[in-house]
Amino acid sequence: MSRKLRWGILSTAKIGIRQVIPAIQQSSNGVVAAIASRETRTAQEVAKSLNIPRALGSYDALLDDPEIDAIYIPLPNHLHKEWSIRALQRGKRVLCEKPFALNAAEVDEMIAAARQNNRLLMEAFMYRFHPQFAFAQKLIADGALGEIKTIRAAFCFNITGRPNDIRLKKEMGGGALMDVGSYCVNMARLITGAEPLAAQASAVFGAQTQVDETLAAILRFPHDVVALFDCSFRTDYREWLQAQGTHGRLDVVRPVKPVLQPGEIIVSTGETGDAFATPTKHTALAANHYQLMVEHFADCVLNGKLLRFPPEDGRANMRVIDALYESARSGRVVEIK
């Protein structure tokens, strides 16, 4: 294999065009060798605009290309399982967009295909690779907040004026929890370093879309840690993460999309009923977390290293999402075994 990972992009989805393809092209150990679309002309137009050497008119043609080492999949959610498995069976390594699949059972099938074909598979949660998240984790691990007790998060934006948006299509695996709430679940799991024991959710399902357009959730973790988050397609843009401990709290201002700006982390301690907290602002280095993600994946493929986040992590995240949907529909607290 060449010293640089040869990537194939499966579809001309916006996330790939705007973020992941440029990140691979800027990376130290990867090249975008080809892009595929169901329409040859579309693939050719995108390839020309982004200086991609080859354009292919079908997904299967990309998977059968012997000059492709790894596939990035930014397809709609309901196609993640099918095309991840197809790529793995063709001997490709796979970086698949979040959410990994429609449910945990589908992720099990993806993991089985990765094992059977001895190929790497990873979910593309890019925020985990930004220096600000490692910085926040270190502050917590070093005891800056005391013992963590609650985690709060939010990720919301308004797409009510976009009736044809695939995120509002039930048959495509749409919904606020799948699209943006999945980040909140992932952040809570990463901050606690544990899996939740129970999940509770309340959702507003669109009358026309039948998907959760707003959802609020509570996750109960071991050691009496509770995480609360909300996600929505009906409100103005907001992303936020807070970890609160026995001695203080930590706020990550832009935990998902710092947009190439230095990450801002605010630690507040010493607050009482009579005194305000003393905030300390920490700044993490600016970075392209998409680039760091694809470089990590390529390094693991090229040098036989272990993935920082194996596909089993994606399955665990999906199990929580499954439980939250069950709770939202039944009105019950759902235990996660």
C-alpha positions as CSV (number, residue, x, y, z in Angstrom):
1,M,0.0,0.0,0.0
2,S,1.2,3.5,-0.7
3,R,2.3,5.7,2.1
4,K,-0.7,7.9,1.7
5,L,-4.2,6.4,2.1
6,R,-6.1,6.5,-1.2
7,W,-9.7,7.6,-0.3
8,G,-12.8,7.1,-2.3
9,I,-15.8,9.3,-1.5
10,L,-19.2,7.5,-1.8
11,S,-21.6,10.3,-3.0
12,T,-21.5,14.0,-3.5
13,A,-23.2,14.9,-0.2
14,K,-22.5,18.4,1.2
15,I,-20.7,17.3,4.3
16,G,-18.1,15.6,2.1
17,I,-17.8,18.4,-0.3
18,R,-17.6,21.2,2.3
19,Q,-15.7,19.5,5.1
20,V,-14.3,16.0,4.7
21,I,-12.8,16.1,1.1
22,P,-10.9,19.3,1.8
23,A,-9.7,17.8,5.1
24,I,-8.4,14.7,3.4
25,Q,-6.7,16.9,0.7
26,Q,-5.0,18.9,3.5
27,S,-4.0,15.8,5.5
28,S,-0.5,14.6,5.7
29,N,-1.3,10.9,5.0
30,G,-4.2,10.8,2.6
31,V,-5.4,11.7,-0.9
32,V,-8.8,11.8,-2.4
33,A,-8.4,9.5,-5.4
34,A,-11.9,9.2,-6.7
35,I,-15.5,10.3,-6.0
36,A,-18.7,8.4,-7.0
37,S,-22.3,9.5,-7.7
38,R,-25.3,7.8,-9.1
39,E,-25.0,10.2,-11.9
40,T,-21.7,10.4,-13.8
41,R,-22.2,14.1,-14.7
42,T,-22.6,15.0,-11.0
43,A,-19.5,13.1,-10.1
44,Q,-17.5,14.8,-12.9
45,E,-18.6,18.3,-11.9
46,V,-17.7,17.8,-8.3
47,A,-14.4,16.1,-9.2
48,K,-13.5,19.0,-11.4
49,S,-14.4,21.6,-8.8
50,L,-12.4,19.9,-6.1
51,N,-9.4,18.6,-8.2
52,I,-10.3,15.0,-7.6
53,P,-8.5,12.8,-10.3
54,R,-11.3,10.4,-11.1
55,A,-15.1,10.5,-11.2
56,L,-17.3,7.4,-11.3
57,G,-20.9,7.0,-12.2
58,S,-21.9,4.3,-9.7
59,Y,-21.1,3.4,-6.1
60,D,-20.2,-0.2,-7.0
61,A,-17.6,1.1,-9.5
62,L,-15.9,2.9,-6.6
63,L,-16.0,-0.2,-4.4
64,D,-14.5,-2.3,-7.1
65,D,-11.7,0.1,-7.9
66,P,-8.4,-1.6,-6.9
67,E,-6.7,1.8,-6.5
68,I,-8.9,2.8,-3.5
69,D,-7.9,1.8,0.0
70,A,-10.7,3.4,2.1
71,I,-14.2,4.7,1.6
72,Y,-15.8,7.7,3.3
73,I,-19.6,7.3,3.4
74,P,-21.7,10.5,3.9
75,L,-24.9,8.9,2.5
76,P,-28.3,9.4,4.1
77,N,-28.7,7.5,7.4
78,H,-30.8,4.6,6.0
79,L,-28.0,3.7,3.6
80,H,-25.1,3.6,6.1
81,K,-25.4,-0.1,6.9
82,E,-25.9,-1.4,3.3
83,W,-23.0,0.5,1.8
84,S,-20.6,0.1,4.8
85,I,-21.1,-3.7,4.5
86,R,-20.7,-3.7,0.8
87,A,-17.4,-1.7,1.1
88,L,-16.1,-3.9,3.8
89,Q,-16.9,-7.0,1.7
90,R,-14.9,-5.5,-1.2
91,G,-11.9,-5.2,1.1
92,K,-12.2,-1.4,1.8
93,R,-11.7,0.3,5.1
94,V,-14.7,2.4,6.0
95,L,-15.2,5.8,7.7
96,C,-19.0,6.2,8.0
97,E,-20.8,9.4,8.9
98,K,-22.8,9.6,12.1
99,P,-25.2,8.2,13.2
100,F,-23.6,4.9,12.4
101,A,-26.9,3.3,11.3
102,L,-30.6,3.2,12.0
103,N,-30.3,1.1,15.2
104,A,-27.8,-1.0,17.2
105,A,-28.8,-4.2,15.4
106,E,-27.7,-2.7,12.1
107,V,-24.4,-1.7,13.7
108,D,-23.9,-5.3,14.8
109,E,-24.1,-6.4,11.2
110,M,-21.6,-3.7,10.2
111,I,-19.2,-4.8,12.9
112,A,-19.6,-8.5,11.9
113,A,-18.7,-7.5,8.3
114,A,-15.6,-5.6,9.5
115,R,-14.4,-8.6,11.5
116,Q,-15.1,-11.1,8.7
117,N,-13.1,-9.1,6.2
118,N,-10.4,-7.9,8.6
119,R,-11.0,-4.3,7.8
120,L,-11.2,-1.1,9.9
121,L,-14.6,0.6,10.5
122,M,-15.1,3.8,12.4
123,E,-18.0,6.3,13.0
124,A,-17.2,9.9,11.9
125,F,-17.7,12.0,15.1
126,M,-15.1,14.6,14.2
127,Y,-15.5,16.7,17.4
128,R,-13.7,14.1,19.5
129,F,-10.4,14.9,17.7
130,H,-10.3,18.6,18.4
131,P,-7.7,19.7,21.0
132,Q,-10.4,21.5,23.0
133,F,-12.1,18.2,23.9
134,A,-8.9,16.6,25.1
135,F,-8.2,19.8,27.1
136,A,-11.6,19.6,28.7
137,Q,-11.2,15.9,29.5
138,K,-7.8,16.6,31.1
139,L,-9.2,19.4,33.3
140,I,-11.9,17.0,34.5
141,A,-9.4,14.1,35.0
142,D,-7.1,16.4,37.0
143,G,-9.9,17.2,39.4
144,A,-10.6,20.8,38.4
145,L,-14.3,20.4,39.1
146,G,-14.2,17.8,41.8
147,E,-16.4,14.8,41.3
148,I,-18.6,15.1,38.2
149,K,-22.3,14.9,39.0
150,T,-24.2,16.4,36.0
151,I,-23.6,16.9,32.3
152,R,-25.7,19.3,30.2
153,A,-25.6,19.6,26.5
154,A,-27.5,21.0,23.5
155,F,-27.3,21.0,19.8
156,C,-30.1,22.8,17.9
157,F,-30.8,24.6,14.6
158,N,-33.8,25.6,12.6
159,I,-34.8,23.8,9.4
160,T,-38.5,24.3,9.6
161,G,-38.4,26.1,6.2
162,R,-36.8,23.2,4.4
163,P,-39.6,20.6,4.0
164,N,-37.5,18.5,1.6
165,D,-34.4,18.3,3.9
166,I,-33.5,14.6,4.3
167,R,-33.2,15.1,8.0
168,L,-36.9,15.5,8.1
169,K,-37.6,12.3,6.1
170,K,-38.7,9.4,8.3
171,E,-37.9,6.8,5.7
172,M,-34.3,8.0,5.5
173,G,-33.7,7.9,9.3
174,G,-34.4,11.5,9.9
175,G,-34.9,13.2,13.3
176,A,-33.2,15.6,15.6
177,L,-31.9,12.8,17.9
178,M,-30.3,11.0,15.0
179,D,-28.7,14.1,13.5
180,V,-27.7,16.3,16.3
181,G,-28.7,14.7,19.5
182,S,-26.4,11.8,18.7
183,Y,-23.5,14.3,19.4
184,C,-24.9,15.0,22.9
185,V,-25.2,11.3,23.7
186,N,-21.7,10.8,22.5
187,M,-20.3,13.7,24.5
188,A,-22.0,12.5,27.7
189,R,-20.6,9.0,27.3
190,L,-17.1,10.4,26.5
191,I,-17.1,12.8,29.5
192,T,-18.2,10.1,32.0
193,G,-16.1,7.3,30.4
194,A,-19.1,5.1,31.1
195,E,-22.3,3.8,29.6
196,P,-25.7,5.0,30.8
197,L,-27.9,2.7,32.9
198,A,-31.2,4.2,31.9
199,A,-32.7,6.7,29.4
200,Q,-35.8,8.9,29.5
201,A,-36.9,11.2,26.7
202,S,-39.8,13.4,25.6
203,A,-40.1,14.3,21.9
204,V,-42.2,16.5,19.7
205,F,-42.9,14.6,16.5
206,G,-43.7,16.7,13.4
207,A,-47.3,16.3,12.2
208,Q,-46.1,16.1,8.6
209,T,-42.7,14.7,9.0
210,Q,-43.4,12.1,11.7
211,V,-39.8,12.5,12.9
212,D,-38.7,14.0,16.3
213,E,-38.2,17.7,15.5
214,T,-37.4,18.5,19.2
215,L,-36.3,16.0,21.8
216,A,-35.2,16.4,25.5
217,A,-33.5,13.6,27.3
218,I,-32.1,12.4,30.6
219,L,-29.5,9.7,30.9
220,R,-28.6,8.1,34.2
221,F,-25.0,6.9,34.5
222,P,-23.2,4.9,37.2
223,H,-22.0,6.6,40.3
224,D,-25.1,8.9,40.4
225,V,-24.1,10.9,37.3
226,V,-26.9,12.4,35.3
227,A,-26.8,13.9,31.8
228,L,-29.4,16.1,30.4
229,F,-29.6,17.4,26.8
230,D,-31.9,18.8,24.2
231,C,-31.8,18.8,20.4
232,S,-34.1,20.4,17.9
233,F,-34.8,21.4,14.3
234,R,-37.1,24.1,15.4
235,T,-34.9,26.6,17.3
236,D,-32.1,29.0,16.5
237,Y,-28.6,27.6,16.3
238,R,-27.1,26.5,19.6
239,E,-24.4,24.1,20.7
240,W,-23.2,23.8,24.2
241,L,-21.6,21.4,26.7
242,Q,-21.3,21.7,30.5
243,A,-19.9,19.4,33.1
244,Q,-20.7,20.2,36.7
245,G,-18.9,18.7,39.6
246,T,-18.8,19.0,43.4
247,H,-16.3,22.0,43.3
248,G,-17.0,23.7,40.0
249,R,-18.3,23.6,36.4
250,L,-16.8,23.6,32.9
251,D,-18.4,25.1,29.8
252,V,-17.3,24.3,26.3
253,V,-18.7,27.2,24.2
254,R,-18.6,25.4,20.8
255,P,-18.1,21.7,21.5
256,V,-19.0,20.5,18.0
257,K,-18.1,23.2,15.5
258,P,-15.4,25.6,16.8
259,V,-15.0,26.5,13.0
260,L,-11.2,26.7,13.0
261,Q,-11.2,29.1,15.9
262,P,-9.3,28.5,19.2
263,G,-11.6,26.4,21.5
264,E,-13.0,28.3,24.5
265,I,-13.4,26.4,27.8
266,I,-14.6,28.3,30.8
267,V,-14.0,26.8,34.3
268,S,-16.0,28.4,37.2
269,T,-15.3,27.6,40.8
270,G,-15.9,29.0,44.2
271,E,-19.6,30.0,43.8
272,T,-21.8,30.0,46.9
273,G,-25.2,31.4,47.7
274,D,-23.5,34.7,48.5
275,A,-20.7,34.8,46.0
276,F,-20.4,34.5,42.3
277,A,-18.1,31.9,40.7
278,T,-14.7,32.9,39.6
279,P,-14.5,32.0,35.9
280,T,-11.2,31.1,34.2
281,K,-11.1,31.1,30.5
282,H,-8.9,28.5,28.8
283,T,-8.1,28.5,25.1
284,A,-7.3,25.4,23.1
285,L,-5.4,25.5,19.9
286,A,-7.4,26.0,16.7
287,A,-7.5,23.0,14.5
288,N,-9.4,21.3,11.7
289,H,-11.0,18.4,13.6
290,Y,-12.1,16.8,10.3
291,Q,-8.4,16.7,9.2
292,L,-7.3,15.3,12.6
293,M,-10.0,12.6,12.3
294,V,-9.0,11.4,8.8
295,E,-5.3,11.5,9.6
296,H,-6.0,9.3,12.6
297,F,-8.0,6.8,10.5
298,A,-5.3,6.8,7.8
299,D,-2.5,6.3,10.4
300,C,-4.4,3.3,11.8
301,V,-4.8,1.8,8.3
302,L,-1.2,2.5,7.1
303,N,0.6,1.6,10.3
304,G,-1.6,-1.0,11.8
305,K,-2.5,1.1,14.9
306,L,-5.6,0.7,16.9
307,L,-8.6,3.0,16.3
308,R,-9.1,5.4,19.2
309,F,-12.8,4.8,18.7
310,P,-13.5,1.3,17.5
311,P,-16.9,0.4,15.9
312,E,-18.1,-1.0,19.2
313,D,-18.2,2.5,20.5
314,G,-20.6,3.4,17.7
315,R,-22.7,0.4,18.7
316,A,-22.8,1.6,22.3
317,N,-23.9,5.1,21.2
318,M,-26.6,3.6,19.0
319,R,-28.0,1.5,21.9
320,V,-28.5,4.7,23.8
321,I,-30.3,6.3,20.9
322,D,-32.5,3.2,20.6
323,A,-33.4,3.5,24.3
324,L,-34.2,7.2,24.0
325,Y,-36.6,6.6,21.1
326,E,-38.3,3.8,23.0
327,S,-38.7,6.1,25.9
328,A,-40.0,9.0,23.8
329,R,-42.7,6.7,22.2
330,S,-43.7,4.8,25.4
331,G,-43.4,7.5,28.0
332,R,-41.4,5.1,30.2
333,V,-37.9,5.2,31.6
334,V,-36.0,2.6,29.6
335,E,-33.2,0.6,31.2
336,I,-30.1,0.0,29.1
337,K,-28.7,-3.5,29.9
